[in-house]
């Protein structure tokens, strides 16, 4: 047998039977905005080890090229003697460890960008998503991982969705790389509020809590969580962490947490501003079902090296926009009129821009890697955004399913069937055809016209589709119900 081939077989058998372990020690240089990373690799099986760092973060469909922030990469053995390594492409480091089964990797990460998927360290606190900080062994994403964090002097709290190691302060455990990258950290002196609702633990980590006690925020979130549980039938976590950051834009969903920027205060200018914030938090929360578990099949297992294309992000994001509104409405926090006003805004946004004649909802999903946050001058002329057209189609699908089933079924049933059939039973995502097959099963017939609205630029017949729900639309795309 060829010696190299035999060596590779031995490596493969060793890896499959006993995974290497990764142990991280994280510290900070707040004044210079650096994260110091010390990674111990234990039980290495082969004579060279390829370490990789992601170039994007699931849920944020843009290449971020995280390795650009890395400096001073070095490898030593346990005696401090240097070990050779070489760069492999933009996101790989090949460590030539030879017979060494334990090596120590060190590097620094510059962290000074205000972004929901980028790390930022300053004298007050550190926000640390994993994708631009941690590495994994290529081909061994299933390895167990521990993370020990050494807070900077004066920092008292660490908040994260990652499991804490009992008896070892500031130490956390992830079962694999996917879980590691799905659990951001907030470290500092933020307000920590813990709740126990229906047997599940909730942690609110609030960076700028000004005015929080003067609101009904915690009770309102409890009502939203209750409605999501009622809709889906179960809670798939033991604890959930709300990382509510300071002033900024955007949020990012995770399996048992969310990281969301706020206005920097809970003193909202008006009811509409507060309602918009509740929609936003509900959106990121419902993602724990829709995309983290109910997902297009392309979105997992993740390839962190390159773009992952799917034509179904309108389901993951657009339908999620529909349910963020529904959760808030069903919780009694928004009136029917407020919900119709929000939907009217989506319709105006789509129908008054030339782009809806040139890009389908399906294409918008597939091409998001080209169009996400680009601000191209001609964007409105040739593109649409699934965040706006997606909830429109979701509403029409909901009405159509209710019409076809005499209101016995709805879009709720589609989401539940996807959750229990594909996530719970099959342990995987769904294909495009499987999604439409589930819709067919729930509605009792194919949703041919709804699919045409997704796949093509066919003009939507709003009056006909809205009429069964008693909703009217005027020439300015305002939705309303008849006055009683």
N, C-alpha and C positions, 0 to 999 in steps of 0.2 A: 504494500500500500504506500502511496506517495506520502512522505513524511509531513509535508505541509497540510495535506488533506487530513491525515490522522490527527495532527495537532488541532486543526479547526474542529474536528468531531469531538475531541476531548473537551475543548473549550465550550462547545455548545452543550454537551451533556452536563458539564459542571455548572454552567449558568442556569440551565433548566432545572437542575435539582437543588441548587442552593444559591440564592441571589447575593450579590455583593451588597454591602451596606454603605450608606452615605450619611455622614454626621457633619452637620453645619454648625459653626459658631459664628454668630453675627455681632459685630460691634459698630460703633458710629463715630464719625468725626463731624459733629454738627456744624461747626463754624465753616468748614471747607466743603460741606455737603457730600461727604463720602460715606459709603458703606464698606466696611472691611469684612471680607469673607474668608473664613478658614474652613476648608472642606477636608475631612478625613475620609479616605476611601479604604474600606476594610474588605478582606477576603476576595481580592482580585484574582481572577481565574486565568487570565491570559497575559502575555508578556507586553502587550500594548493595550491602552485603554483610550477610547475616543470619547471625550467629553463634549457635550453640545449645550448651547444656550438657545432658547427659542428666539424667533425673530418677529413673533406676533403673539397676541393674547386672545384666546377664544372669547367671542362676544364683541370683539373690537376688530372689525374687518379691514385692517390696514397693516401693512408691513411696517414694523417699528424699528427693525434692525438694532435690537438691544445691545449686541456686542460692541456697538460704537462707544458705549459708556464705560467699557471695561479697561482697566490699566493694571500694569505690574503683575501679570500672571506669572506664577512660579510654582515649581513642584520640588519637593524634597522627600527623602526617606525619613524614617523615624529618628535618625541620628542627625538630621539637618543637612545631609549631603544632597546636593542638587541632582535632580533627575532630568534627563533630556526630554524635550517636547518640541512639537512643531505645529504651526497653525494649519488647519484643514478648512479651506474656504473661509467664509466670513463668520461662521458660527460654530466651528469645531476646533478642538485642541487635542492633538494626538499625543498622549503621554506614553513614553517608552519605559515602562516600569520594570521590564525584564522579569526576574524572579521575585521582585519585591511584591508582596501581597498586601502591604499596607503603605499608602503614600499620603502626603499632606499637600493639598493645593491651596494656594493663597492668591487673592487678587482684590482689587478695589473697584467699586462701582460709583461713578459720579451720579448723584441723584438730586437734581434741582429743576425738575419740570413739573408744572401744575397740570396733571393729567390723571384721569382715573385708571389708566393702565401703565403709568410710569411712576417710579419711586421718586420721592422728594424728602430730603433731610434738611432740617434747619435747626436752630437752637431750641425751638419750642417743641418740636415733635418730629417723628418719622412716619411717613406713609410708605409701605413697602409691599407692592404686589410682587409675586414670585418670579414672573416671567423674565424680568430683566436683571435678576439677582442670582438665582440658583441655576445650577447646571444638572444634567442627568447623563448617565452613561448610554451612549448610542446602542440601541438594541436591547436595553435593559431598563425600560421605563417602569417596570414593575418592582424595582428594588425598594425595600423599606428605607425611610428617611427620617432622621431626627433633626430638629432645628433648636439650637439653644441661642437665645437672644440676650445680649448684655446691654440693657438700656443705658443711655447716656446719663451722666450724673444729674439727679433731680427729676428724672422721668419715673413716674410711679406705676403706670398702667400699660398693659399690653392687651389688645382686643383683636380677636381673630376667630374664624370658624374652625381652625385646625384644632385637633384634639390635644389637650394638655397632658403631659406625662405626670401622673400622680407621684408626689413626693420629690419632684425635681422642678423647683421654681424656674419659670421662664423657659421651659423646655417643652417642645411640641413634637407630635408624631404624625407623619403622613404615610399611608400605606403604599403610595407610589408617586411617580412624578406628576401625573394628572391631578391628583389631590393636592400636591404641593403647590402647583400653579393655580389652583382654584381657591386658595385661601390667603387673601391679602392680610397684612398686619397694620394696625394703627398703634403707635407707641408714643406715649407722652403723658400729659396731665389732663386729658380730656375727661368730660363727665361720663361716668359709667352708671347706667341704670339697668337693673336686672328685674325681669318679670317671669312669673310662672303662670302660663296659660294652658289649661287643658292638659296638664302633665308634661308640657314641653317648656324648655328654658329659652328665654329670649334676652339677649344683651344689646343694649343701645349704647354705642360709643359715640358721644356727641362732642365734636371738636369745638364748636362755638355755640354753647347752649343758651345764649342770651334770649330771654323771654319764654323759654320752654315751659316753665311752670305756670305760665299764664294761658296756656293753650290746653286743648283736649287731645293733644297729639297722641299720647300713649293709648288712651282709650279708643281713639279713632283707628289706630293701627291694629289694635286687638280685634275690632269689628271687621276690618279688611281681612285679617288672617282667618277669622272664623268663616267668612264668606268663601274664601279660597278653599278651605278645608271642606266645607259643605259641597262645593262644586266638584272637587276632585275625589272626595271620599276618604282621604287619608292624609296624614302628615308624614313625609318621608325623611324626617330628621329628628334627632333628639334635642338639638339646640340650634338656634339661629341667631346670627349676629348682624345687627344693622350698624355699619360703619358710616356715620353721617359726618362727612368732612366739612371743612369751612367753605368759604365763598368760592364758587367755581361753576363749571359746566359739566354735565354728564354724569352717568352712573354705569356701573358694570355688575352684571349678575353673576352669582356663584351658587353652588349646589346647596349650601347652608348659610350663606351670608350675601350681603350686597355692600358695595362701596359706592356711595352717592354723595355728590357735592350738594351743598345747600346755598341759600342766599347769604350765609354768614350770620344769620339771626333768625329767631323764630317770631320776630315782630313783623308779621306780614302786613303789607300795605292795604290789603283788602281781602274779602272773602275769596274772590277769584284767584288771587295769588296763593292763598292757602290751599284752595282746591286743586290748583295746578300742581302744587307740591305733593299732595296726597296721591294724585294720579301717577306722578313720577315714582314715588316709593312703591305704590301698588304694582306698577309696571315691572320694576326690578324684582319685586317679591314673586310675582306670578311666573317669572322666568325660571324659578326653581323647578317648576313643572315643565313649562313650555320652553324648551331648548336645552336645559340641563338634563332633562329626562325624556321628555317627548321631543325627539330631535330628528332632523334629516339625517339619513344614514351616513352622509359624508362627514358629519361633524362628530367624529369619534370612531375608533381611537384617533387622537389628534396627531397630525403631522405638523410639528412646530417649525419645520424648516422652510415652508413655502405656503403660498395661498392655498386655501381649501375651497373649491368652488361648489356651490349648490344653487339650484334654481328655486329652493324652498324657503329662503329667508323671509319671504313675505308671510309665511306661516309663523315662523319663529318670532318675528318682530311685528308684522302688520296685524296678525290675529291677536298678538299680545297687547297691542294698543286697544283693541276692542275690549279685551277682558280687563285691562286696567280700569277702563271706564265702568264696566259692568260691576266690578268688585266694589268700587266706591259708591255706585248707585245702590246696589243691593244692600250695602252696609248702612244705607240711610243718610249718607254724607253728601250726596248730590241729588238734585231734583231731576225729573225727566226733562224739564226745560233746559237745565244746565247741560245735561248730556247731549241733547239735540243741538244746542248751540256749539258744543265742542265738535260734534260730527259735521255740522255745517261748515266749520272752519276747514276741516279736512277736504270737503268737497270743493269749496271755493279754491283752496290751494291747488288742487289737481286740475279742475276744469277751466280755470282762468289762465293756465299756463300752456304754452304751445307744446311742451314736452310730452303731454299725455297722448298726443297724436303720433308720436315717433318712438316711444319706448313702452313695451308691455310691462306689466307687474312681474312677470316671470323673468324678463331680461333684467329688470332693475335688481332682482335678487342675485342673479348670476354675476352681473357686472359691478357689484358693490365695491369690489377691490379696486376698480378703476375710478369710481365716482364718490367714494366716502370722504367727506370733508375736503373736497378739492376746490370749491368756490370758483370753478371755471366760469368765464364770462357768459358763455352760451348754455350754461347748465339748464336753465329754465326752458330753453328753446328745444332741447333735444332729450331731456331726461325727466323721469319722475322719481319719487322717493317712496319706497315701500312703507315707510312710516306713515305716510298720508293716504295712499291709495289702498294699502293693506287693510286698515280698519273699515274702509268703505265697503270693500268686497266681503269682509267678515260679517258686517251688519246685514248685507243683502243675502249672504248664505244663511245666516241665522233665521231671517224672515222666511226665506224660501223653504228651509227644512221644516219650520213650524207650519207653513202653509200646506206642504205636502203630507204632513203627518197629523193634521188637525191639532196642532200644538202639543202633541205627545212627545215630540223629540225636538232637539235644538242643537246649536253648535256646541253646547255643553257636552252633549253625548258623543260628538266627534272627538273632543279632547279626552274624555274619559276612556273611550275605546282605544285611542292611540296609546294612552298611558298604560292601560292594563294589558293590551295585546302585545305591544312592541317593547315597551320598557320593562314591564313586570314579567311577562311570560317569555318573550323571545330574547330579552336582554340586549336589544339593539335598537337602532333608529329605523325609520321608515323610508321607503323609496317614494318617488313622486307618484308612481302608479298606485302604490299601496295607500297613500293618503287619499287619493280620489276613490279608491275602492272602499275605504272606511266611510267616506261621505255618502257613497252609494248605499252602503249597508244601513246607515242611519236614516237616510231620507227615503229609502225604498225605491229609488230610481237614480239614474245618473244625473249629476248636476251639470249638464252639458253647457248651459248658458253661463253659469258661474265660471266654469273652466275657461270659456271663451274670453271672459272679462280678465282672466289672469294671463292667458297665453297670448292674447292679441291686443291691439289698440282699439277694438270695437267700442263704439260709444255706448255708455250705460243708459238704459231706459229707466231713469230714476222714478218717474211717476208710477209706472207699472209695478216695479219691484217693491216700492215703499207702501203702496196702497193697502196690501193685506195687513200691515201693522198700523194702519190708520195714520200714517205720517204723510204730510204734504211737503212739497218743495216749491219754492217760488222762483222767479226769474233771476234772483240774486243768490240762489242756492242756499236759502235759509230753510231749515226744516222746522216743522211745527205740527202739532196735533189739533184737531178741531176743538174749539171752545165748547165747554159743557154748558 
